[in-house]
Amino acid sequence: MATRFTYSRWDGTQKGFSLDAEGILEELTDDLLYHGDLNAALRRLMREGMRDADGDRIEGLRDMLERIRQRKKEIEESGDLGGVYSEIADALRDIVDEERHAVDNAVREAEASGDERRAETARDAAMERNFRLDMMPDDLAGMVRELQNYDFESDEARRRFEELMDKLRQQMMQQMVDQMSDGMKNMSPEDMARMKDMLAALNEMIEKRERGEDPGFEEFMEQYGDFFPENPQSLDELLEQMAQRMQAMQAFMNSLSPEQRSQLQQLSEQLMEDMDLNWQVQQLGQKLQQMFPQQGWDQQYNFRGDDQMGMQEAMGAMQELGQLSDMEGMLRRATNPSQLAEVDLDKVRELLGEDAAQSMERLAEMTKMLEEAGLIDRKEGRLELTPRGLRAIGNNSLKEVFSRLTKDKFGQHKTTWDGSGHERTYDSKPYEFGDPFRLDLQRTIRNAISRNGPGTPVRLSSDDFEIERTEHTTRSSTVLMIDLSMSMPMRGNFVPAKKVAMALHSLISSQFPRDYLGLVGFSETAHVMTHDQLPEVSWDLAYGTNMQHGLRLARQLLARQSGTKQIIMITDGEPTAHITPAGQVYFNYPPVRETVEATLREVVRCTGDSITINTFVLDATGPLRRFIEQMTQLNHGRAFFTTPETLGDFVLVDFLDNRRRTSRAR
């Protein structure tokens, strides 16, 4: 079935195709050329972000981690967790005050009745109640335990105490079944009993799996799925969700003062013991901590706000802090953009905002876009540039260099006259005596018909003959020598040099496919490189600038080629190393006479083989200038003293000018 497209009038709100694979690869180019590692370049792009073709910012992981840090700081500064302790303590004190007030009222009513026996009984009961209230422990668990066994005078105080206990039980349970449906928010005694059954069934499932048995996850979800609105699809997913909930409560307890923590812990155990839940919760907590040690069970937060937080508010803050910490850990563990596809975009949107969610989505697509475009490929777990990706890098480098040039700085690969050769120009000319008789039959017959008119037979004369034009063809063989010594990256010269190599290869392969381009890298020693290796080539962690060895290898490469031969050398240092007659590497800085003479002897050999050496010098010092001048006098090549910013301009313009002069000379 043919693909269908829908078009609509532009109203200014639609987003264009602002991010494509070529744009991503272009953004990667400098980093890739500098470090020589595609995977590392993708990681850095993922971390730092980029701007798309529309100039919109795509946030990197560094930006998102900073958002997480700021949001966690805001939450910690929003209130004081001591408010949870104070909220419960204040509620209990209010209940005690209500009870004292009722006891006093009962005594006054009995005394006002005129019944002395009744008044005496009321005074005795009030003395007993006030004694128990006066002797009540200061800790929360002790106050609750005492009031649970206390015979209230006030029905209102009893009602408020029972409501407080129900509320505390619900809050403790809800932190374990957080995000439940609205119908489960107010748990009845039956709901709490069912909660205990659910926890027992969950512990039993874990034990079954530990024994190698089928845990019965599907049956569990049929019976208790309403406790888990996230709809986990496996036991592992369900346990991870439970671990996150229990960790939030643990982090809350860890963040309290030691006294507050102790009192709330005792209160929690007492309330759960009342519901026969303590053992089930402890069993589950121990198993989850063993299964998810990375969950951060020792995590604690420094709440330092002025406003006192209630239990519900505190647990909401803990839940958000836990989600932020989980997301922070996932982002820190991500090693390539494709792993970001596992991040819950809705959760990113909820926690960090729409801009962060959109950036996360676009970052996650980058690797996939590059693979689908055929620019990169995955081999043995690593990403590598494809041949198409290599060409794209070269074209990007070529485009960058040419974008800085004005049109009058370079010409095309053409001669100023036509003649015999190998390439047709798809043009013709009247035949002249001595021309090769490559007859353009179509134009010749047309000339005859124009002269004699239509009809057959068509009679030809010598004036009708037109022949095909051909252009003189030339061939140039070039070896590019790149300095890979440590001074190149230290001075910021390495990436411009690699860009020139990529651009020159792209230019020659696209415009002059019959030309030859070889590559030689040199530092302490020299080695031949292929174009496929070039993007991943890095500088050598060794001292020395061995021009002599590099020139020797370049000369050997050119010995197998034809046409005009030249060496283009890019360097920022003097020759400080050479190969001795015994085949050993000799290095010394500053350069010694033996190294200089060995290098110049290789220059003389290149000159004898009709190889021109054109040198592009970066950050030239006085001694380096003097050496380059010696070299150019021997070879009759040219020297360009340039900067990283203008290196590409000089090299490509010189190559094209030299290519044009060679063509004209023929």
NUZAKE-625220 format. One record per residue (C-alpha): residue number from 1; x, y, z. Coordinates in steps of 0.25 Angstrom, whole numbers, plus 5000, padded with zeros to 4 digits. Layout:
BEGIN
NUM X Y Z $
...
***
This chain:
BEGIN
1 5000 5000 5000 $
2 5005 5014 4996 $
3 5009 5023 5007 $
4 4999 5034 5010 $
5 5003 5048 5014 $
6 4994 5059 5020 $
7 4997 5074 5017 $
8 4991 5086 5024 $
9 4994 5101 5023 $
10 5005 5107 5031 $
11 5000 5114 5043 $
12 5013 5117 5050 $
13 5010 5107 5061 $
14 5015 5094 5054 $
15 5029 5090 5057 $
16 5038 5087 5045 $
17 5048 5075 5043 $
18 5059 5082 5052 $
19 5067 5070 5056 $
20 5072 5060 5046 $
21 5083 5050 5046 $
22 5093 5059 5037 $
23 5091 5070 5047 $
24 5094 5061 5059 $
25 5106 5056 5052 $
26 5111 5070 5049 $
27 5110 5073 5064 $
28 5118 5061 5067 $
29 5129 5064 5057 $
30 5139 5072 5065 $
31 5138 5063 5077 $
32 5139 5051 5069 $
33 5151 5056 5062 $
34 5158 5061 5075 $
35 5156 5048 5083 $
36 5154 5038 5072 $
37 5143 5031 5079 $
38 5129 5031 5073 $
39 5123 5025 5086 $
40 5130 5035 5095 $
41 5126 5046 5086 $
42 5111 5042 5087 $
43 5112 5041 5102 $
44 5118 5055 5102 $
45 5107 5060 5093 $
46 5096 5053 5102 $
47 5103 5060 5114 $
48 5104 5074 5109 $
49 5092 5075 5099 $
50 5092 5083 5086 $
51 5084 5093 5078 $
52 5076 5088 5066 $
53 5075 5094 5053 $
54 5064 5104 5058 $
55 5073 5109 5069 $
56 5065 5102 5080 $
57 5073 5097 5091 $
58 5072 5081 5094 $
59 5076 5080 5108 $
60 5087 5070 5112 $
61 5087 5061 5124 $
62 5096 5071 5131 $
63 5084 5081 5130 $
64 5074 5071 5135 $
65 5083 5067 5146 $
66 5084 5081 5150 $
67 5069 5082 5150 $
68 5068 5070 5159 $
69 5078 5076 5169 $
70 5070 5089 5169 $
71 5057 5082 5171 $
72 5062 5074 5182 $
73 5067 5086 5189 $
74 5054 5093 5187 $
75 5047 5081 5194 $
76 5057 5081 5205 $
77 5055 5096 5208 $
78 5040 5095 5207 $
79 5037 5090 5222 $
80 5042 5083 5234 $
81 5039 5068 5236 $
82 5038 5071 5251 $
83 5024 5075 5248 $
84 5020 5060 5246 $
85 5024 5058 5261 $
86 5018 5071 5265 $
87 5005 5068 5258 $
88 5003 5055 5265 $
89 5008 5060 5279 $
90 4999 5073 5278 $
91 4987 5064 5274 $
92 4989 5055 5286 $
93 4991 5067 5295 $
94 4978 5073 5290 $
95 4971 5060 5293 $
96 4977 5060 5307 $
97 4973 5074 5310 $
98 4959 5071 5305 $
99 4958 5059 5314 $
100 4963 5068 5326 $
101 4953 5078 5323 $
102 4942 5067 5323 $
103 4947 5062 5336 $
104 4946 5075 5342 $
105 4932 5078 5337 $
106 4927 5064 5342 $
107 4932 5068 5356 $
108 4925 5082 5355 $
109 4912 5076 5351 $
110 4912 5065 5362 $
111 4915 5076 5372 $
112 4904 5085 5367 $
113 4894 5073 5368 $
114 4894 5074 5383 $
115 4896 5059 5383 $
116 4908 5057 5392 $
117 4910 5043 5389 $
118 4910 5046 5374 $
119 4920 5057 5377 $
120 4929 5048 5385 $
121 4929 5038 5374 $
122 4932 5048 5363 $
123 4944 5054 5371 $
124 4950 5040 5373 $
125 4948 5037 5358 $
126 4954 5050 5355 $
127 4966 5048 5364 $
128 4969 5034 5357 $
129 4967 5040 5343 $
130 4976 5052 5346 $
131 4987 5043 5352 $
132 4987 5035 5340 $
133 4987 5047 5331 $
134 4998 5053 5339 $
135 5007 5041 5339 $
136 5005 5039 5324 $
137 5019 5036 5317 $
138 5025 5047 5308 $
139 5028 5038 5296 $
140 5017 5037 5286 $
141 5016 5021 5286 $
142 5015 5022 5302 $
143 5004 5032 5301 $
144 4996 5024 5290 $
145 4998 5011 5298 $
146 4993 5018 5311 $
147 4981 5025 5304 $
148 4977 5011 5298 $
149 4975 5006 5312 $
150 4969 5018 5318 $
151 4954 5019 5321 $
152 4950 5033 5315 $
153 4941 5042 5322 $
154 4939 5050 5309 $
155 4932 5043 5298 $
156 4938 5054 5289 $
157 4952 5051 5294 $
158 4950 5036 5291 $
159 4944 5039 5277 $
160 4956 5048 5274 $
161 4966 5038 5279 $
162 4960 5027 5271 $
163 4960 5036 5258 $
164 4974 5039 5261 $
165 4978 5024 5262 $
166 4970 5021 5249 $
167 4977 5033 5242 $
168 4991 5028 5246 $
169 4988 5014 5242 $
170 4983 5018 5229 $
171 4995 5027 5226 $
172 5005 5016 5230 $
173 4998 5007 5220 $
174 4996 5017 5209 $
175 5011 5019 5209 $
176 5012 5004 5205 $
177 5001 5005 5195 $
178 5003 5019 5190 $
179 4996 5023 5177 $
180 4984 5014 5180 $
181 4971 5017 5174 $
182 4962 5028 5180 $
183 4953 5017 5186 $
184 4964 5011 5194 $
185 4969 5025 5200 $
186 4960 5023 5213 $
187 4963 5009 5218 $
188 4952 5002 5226 $
189 4956 4991 5236 $
190 4952 4981 5225 $
191 4962 4988 5215 $
192 4973 4987 5226 $
193 4970 4972 5228 $
194 4971 4970 5213 $
195 4984 4978 5213 $
196 4990 4968 5223 $
197 4985 4956 5214 $
198 4992 4963 5202 $
199 5005 4965 5209 $
200 5005 4950 5214 $
201 5002 4946 5200 $
202 5013 4955 5194 $
203 5023 4949 5204 $
204 5019 4935 5200 $
205 5021 4938 5186 $
206 5035 4942 5189 $
207 5038 4929 5197 $
208 5032 4921 5185 $
209 5041 4927 5175 $
210 5053 4925 5185 $
211 5050 4910 5185 $
212 5049 4910 5170 $
213 5034 4908 5169 $
214 5024 4916 5161 $
215 5020 4928 5170 $
216 5006 4930 5164 $
217 5008 4944 5160 $
218 4995 4944 5151 $
219 4987 4939 5162 $
220 4992 4949 5172 $
221 4989 4960 5162 $
222 4975 4955 5160 $
223 4972 4956 5175 $
224 4980 4968 5179 $
225 4983 4976 5166 $
226 4975 4988 5171 $
227 4986 4991 5181 $
228 4995 4993 5169 $
229 4989 5003 5160 $
230 5003 5004 5152 $
231 4999 4990 5147 $
232 5012 4983 5148 $
233 5014 4972 5138 $
234 5024 4963 5146 $
235 5027 4959 5160 $
236 5040 4967 5159 $
237 5033 4979 5154 $
238 5023 4978 5166 $
239 5034 4976 5176 $
240 5042 4988 5171 $
241 5030 4997 5172 $
242 5028 4992 5187 $
243 5043 4994 5189 $
244 5041 5009 5185 $
245 5030 5011 5194 $
246 5036 5005 5206 $
247 5049 5012 5203 $
248 5042 5026 5203 $
249 5037 5023 5217 $
250 5051 5018 5222 $
251 5057 5031 5216 $
252 5046 5039 5224 $
253 5050 5032 5237 $
254 5065 5034 5234 $
255 5063 5049 5232 $
256 5057 5051 5246 $
257 5065 5054 5258 $
258 5069 5042 5266 $
259 5058 5045 5277 $
260 5047 5047 5267 $
261 5051 5035 5259 $
262 5051 5026 5271 $
263 5038 5030 5276 $
264 5031 5029 5262 $
265 5037 5016 5260 $
266 5032 5011 5273 $
267 5018 5017 5270 $
268 5018 5010 5256 $
269 5022 4996 5262 $
270 5011 4998 5272 $
271 5000 5001 5262 $
272 5004 4990 5252 $
273 5005 4980 5264 $
274 4990 4984 5267 $
275 4987 4981 5252 $
276 4995 4968 5253 $
277 5004 4974 5242 $
278 5017 4976 5248 $
279 5023 4962 5245 $
280 5018 4963 5230 $
281 5024 4977 5228 $
282 5037 4973 5235 $
283 5038 4960 5226 $
284 5035 4968 5213 $
285 5045 4979 5217 $
286 5057 4970 5220 $
287 5054 4963 5206 $
288 5053 4975 5198 $
289 5066 4981 5204 $
290 5073 4968 5200 $
291 5067 4968 5186 $
292 5069 4983 5183 $
293 5082 4988 5191 $
294 5084 4999 5181 $
295 5070 5005 5185 $
296 5077 5015 5195 $
297 5071 5010 5208 $
298 5081 5018 5216 $
299 5077 5031 5208 $
300 5073 5043 5217 $
301 5070 5057 5214 $
302 5073 5070 5221 $
303 5059 5077 5222 $
304 5062 5091 5227 $
305 5049 5099 5224 $
306 5041 5107 5234 $
307 5027 5102 5231 $
308 5024 5089 5239 $
309 5020 5078 5230 $
310 5009 5068 5233 $
311 5010 5053 5231 $
312 5002 5054 5217 $
313 5011 5065 5213 $
314 5024 5059 5218 $
315 5021 5046 5211 $
316 5017 5053 5198 $
317 5031 5060 5199 $
318 5038 5047 5201 $
319 5031 5041 5189 $
320 5036 5052 5180 $
321 5050 5052 5186 $
322 5050 5037 5183 $
323 5046 5038 5169 $
324 5056 5049 5167 $
325 5067 5041 5173 $
326 5063 5029 5164 $
327 5063 5037 5151 $
328 5076 5044 5155 $
329 5082 5030 5157 $
330 5077 5025 5143 $
331 5082 5037 5136 $
332 5096 5036 5143 $
333 5097 5021 5138 $
334 5093 5024 5124 $
335 5105 5022 5115 $
336 5098 5025 5101 $
337 5086 5032 5096 $
338 5078 5019 5093 $
339 5078 5015 5108 $
340 5069 5028 5110 $
341 5058 5021 5103 $
342 5055 5013 5116 $
343 5052 5026 5124 $
344 5038 5029 5127 $
345 5035 5042 5119 $
346 5022 5044 5127 $
347 5030 5044 5140 $
348 5040 5053 5134 $
349 5029 5063 5130 $
350 5023 5062 5143 $
351 5036 5064 5151 $
352 5045 5073 5142 $
353 5035 5080 5132 $
354 5031 5079 5118 $
355 5044 5084 5112 $
356 5052 5074 5119 $
357 5043 5063 5114 $
358 5044 5067 5100 $
359 5059 5068 5101 $
360 5060 5054 5107 $
361 5051 5049 5096 $
362 5060 5055 5085 $
363 5073 5050 5092 $
364 5067 5036 5092 $
365 5065 5036 5077 $
366 5079 5041 5073 $
367 5086 5027 5072 $
368 5073 5021 5065 $
369 5073 5033 5055 $
370 5088 5031 5052 $
371 5086 5016 5050 $
372 5074 5017 5041 $
373 5081 5028 5033 $
374 5092 5018 5031 $
375 5103 5027 5037 $
376 5106 5018 5048 $
377 5106 5003 5051 $
378 5106 4994 5063 $
379 5118 4984 5063 $
380 5121 4975 5075 $
381 5113 4984 5085 $
382 5120 4997 5080 $
383 5116 5008 5070 $
384 5124 5010 5058 $
385 5124 5020 5046 $
386 5119 5013 5033 $
387 5126 5017 5020 $
388 5114 5027 5018 $
389 5117 5033 5031 $
390 5131 5035 5028 $
391 5127 5042 5015 $
392 5118 5051 5023 $
393 5129 5054 5033 $
394 5138 5058 5021 $
395 5127 5066 5014 $
396 5124 5073 5027 $
397 5139 5077 5028 $
398 5139 5081 5014 $
399 5127 5090 5015 $
400 5132 5097 5027 $
401 5145 5100 5021 $
402 5138 5105 5008 $
403 5128 5113 5015 $
404 5139 5122 5019 $
405 5145 5124 5005 $
406 5140 5135 4995 $
407 5138 5130 4981 $
408 5150 5137 4975 $
409 5159 5129 4984 $
410 5159 5116 4976 $
411 5155 5111 4963 $
412 5150 5098 4957 $
413 5157 5086 4952 $
414 5157 5091 4937 $
415 5167 5094 4926 $
416 5166 5107 4917 $
417 5166 5099 4904 $
418 5161 5086 4899 $
419 5168 5075 4891 $
420 5170 5060 4891 $
421 5169 5052 4904 $
422 5160 5042 4911 $
423 5148 5050 4916 $
424 5137 5055 4907 $
425 5132 5069 4910 $
426 5118 5066 4903 $
427 5121 5078 4893 $
428 5125 5078 4879 $
429 5133 5086 4868 $
430 5134 5087 4853 $
431 5144 5077 4848 $
432 5158 5083 4845 $
433 5169 5076 4838 $
434 5178 5068 4848 $
435 5166 5066 4858 $
436 5164 5052 4863 $
437 5152 5047 4855 $
438 5142 5045 4867 $
439 5130 5048 4859 $
440 5117 5054 4866 $
441 5107 5047 4856 $
442 5095 5054 4861 $
443 5100 5068 4859 $
444 5107 5065 4846 $
445 5094 5059 4840 $
446 5086 5072 4846 $
447 5096 5081 4839 $
448 5094 5073 4825 $
449 5079 5074 4826 $
450 5080 5089 4830 $
451 5088 5091 4817 $
452 5081 5082 4807 $
453 5067 5082 4813 $
454 5059 5069 4817 $
455 5058 5057 4809 $
456 5066 5044 4806 $
457 5077 5041 4804 $
458 5084 5051 4813 $
459 5097 5056 4805 $
460 5109 5059 4814 $
461 5120 5068 4811 $
462 5133 5072 4819 $
463 5126 5085 4824 $
464 5116 5077 4831 $
465 5125 5069 4840 $
466 5125 5072 4855 $
467 5134 5064 4864 $
468 5133 5062 4879 $
469 5141 5070 4888 $
470 5150 5064 4899 $
471 5157 5071 4910 $
472 5172 5069 4915 $
473 5172 5060 4927 $
474 5182 5061 4938 $
475 5185 5053 4950 $
476 5191 5058 4963 $
477 5197 5049 4974 $
478 5197 5055 4988 $
479 5201 5049 5002 $
480 5196 5057 5014 $
481 5206 5057 5026 $
482 5199 5060 5039 $
483 5207 5063 5052 $
484 5201 5054 5063 $
485 5211 5059 5074 $
486 5206 5063 5087 $
487 5208 5078 5084 $
488 5197 5078 5074 $
489 5185 5076 5084 $
490 5192 5084 5094 $
491 5192 5096 5085 $
492 5178 5094 5079 $
493 5184 5090 5066 $
494 5179 5075 5065 $
495 5165 5076 5061 $
496 5167 5086 5050 $
497 5178 5077 5044 $
498 5169 5065 5044 $
499 5158 5074 5038 $
500 5167 5078 5027 $
501 5170 5063 5024 $
502 5155 5059 5024 $
503 5152 5071 5015 $
504 5163 5068 5005 $
505 5159 5054 5004 $
506 5145 5058 5002 $
507 5149 5068 4991 $
508 5158 5058 4984 $
509 5149 5046 4984 $
510 5137 5055 4979 $
511 5143 5064 4970 $
512 5156 5057 4965 $
513 5153 5042 4967 $
514 5166 5039 4958 $
515 5175 5046 4968 $
516 5182 5039 4979 $
517 5182 5043 4993 $
518 5191 5036 5004 $
519 5191 5039 5019 $
520 5203 5038 5028 $
521 5203 5041 5043 $
522 5216 5044 5050 $
523 5221 5047 5064 $
524 5232 5039 5070 $
525 5231 5030 5058 $
526 5222 5030 5046 $
527 5211 5021 5041 $
528 5202 5020 5028 $
529 5187 5022 5031 $
530 5175 5019 5023 $
531 5163 5028 5021 $
532 5154 5019 5029 $
533 5163 5020 5041 $
534 5165 5035 5040 $
535 5153 5039 5049 $
536 5157 5031 5060 $
537 5172 5034 5059 $
538 5177 5041 5072 $
539 5190 5048 5076 $
540 5201 5039 5081 $
541 5205 5039 5095 $
542 5220 5040 5092 $
543 5230 5051 5090 $
544 5236 5054 5077 $
545 5234 5060 5063 $
546 5239 5050 5053 $
547 5238 5057 5040 $
548 5249 5048 5034 $
549 5241 5036 5036 $
550 5229 5042 5031 $
551 5235 5047 5018 $
552 5241 5034 5015 $
553 5228 5027 5016 $
554 5221 5038 5008 $
555 5232 5036 4997 $
556 5230 5021 4997 $
557 5215 5023 4995 $
558 5217 5032 4984 $
559 5227 5023 4977 $
560 5215 5014 4973 $
561 5207 5026 4967 $
562 5207 5034 4954 $
563 5205 5048 4951 $
564 5209 5061 4958 $
565 5214 5057 4972 $
566 5213 5065 4985 $
567 5214 5064 5000 $
568 5206 5073 5008 $
569 5211 5074 5022 $
570 5204 5080 5034 $
571 5212 5082 5047 $
572 5215 5091 5058 $
573 5228 5086 5063 $
574 5243 5085 5058 $
575 5249 5071 5055 $
576 5253 5065 5068 $
577 5254 5050 5065 $
578 5259 5042 5053 $
579 5262 5027 5050 $
580 5277 5023 5051 $
581 5284 5015 5041 $
582 5282 5003 5051 $
583 5267 5005 5051 $
584 5266 5011 5065 $
585 5258 5024 5068 $
586 5266 5035 5073 $
587 5260 5047 5080 $
588 5265 5059 5086 $
589 5260 5073 5089 $
590 5264 5083 5085 $
591 5267 5077 5072 $
592 5282 5072 5069 $
593 5289 5073 5056 $
594 5288 5059 5053 $
595 5273 5059 5053 $
596 5272 5072 5045 $
597 5282 5066 5035 $
598 5275 5053 5034 $
599 5262 5060 5031 $
600 5268 5069 5020 $
601 5274 5057 5013 $
602 5260 5051 5012 $
603 5256 5064 5006 $
604 5267 5063 4996 $
605 5262 5049 4992 $
606 5248 5054 4990 $
607 5253 5065 4982 $
608 5261 5055 4973 $
609 5248 5047 4971 $
610 5241 5060 4966 $
611 5232 5061 4979 $
612 5228 5075 4983 $
613 5227 5078 4998 $
614 5217 5088 5002 $
615 5218 5091 5017 $
616 5207 5097 5026 $
617 5213 5102 5039 $
618 5205 5105 5051 $
619 5210 5113 5063 $
620 5224 5115 5056 $
621 5235 5119 5065 $
622 5248 5125 5061 $
623 5256 5111 5060 $
624 5244 5105 5053 $
625 5244 5116 5042 $
626 5258 5115 5039 $
627 5257 5100 5037 $
628 5245 5101 5028 $
629 5252 5111 5020 $
630 5264 5102 5018 $
631 5255 5091 5014 $
632 5247 5099 5004 $
633 5261 5104 4998 $
634 5265 5090 4995 $
635 5251 5085 4990 $
636 5246 5098 4983 $
637 5233 5095 4990 $
638 5225 5106 4998 $
639 5223 5109 5012 $
640 5210 5115 5019 $
641 5211 5120 5033 $
642 5197 5120 5037 $
643 5187 5118 5049 $
644 5177 5107 5053 $
645 5166 5116 5048 $
646 5171 5118 5034 $
647 5179 5105 5032 $
648 5167 5099 5024 $
649 5166 5111 5015 $
650 5181 5111 5012 $
651 5182 5096 5009 $
652 5170 5094 5000 $
653 5172 5107 4992 $
654 5187 5103 4990 $
655 5183 5089 4986 $
656 5172 5094 4976 $
657 5182 5105 4970 $
658 5193 5095 4969 $
659 5183 5085 4962 $
660 5179 5096 4953 $
661 5193 5100 4949 $
662 5197 5085 4947 $
663 5185 5084 4937 $
664 5189 5096 4929 $
665 5203 5092 4928 $
666 5199 5080 4921 $
***
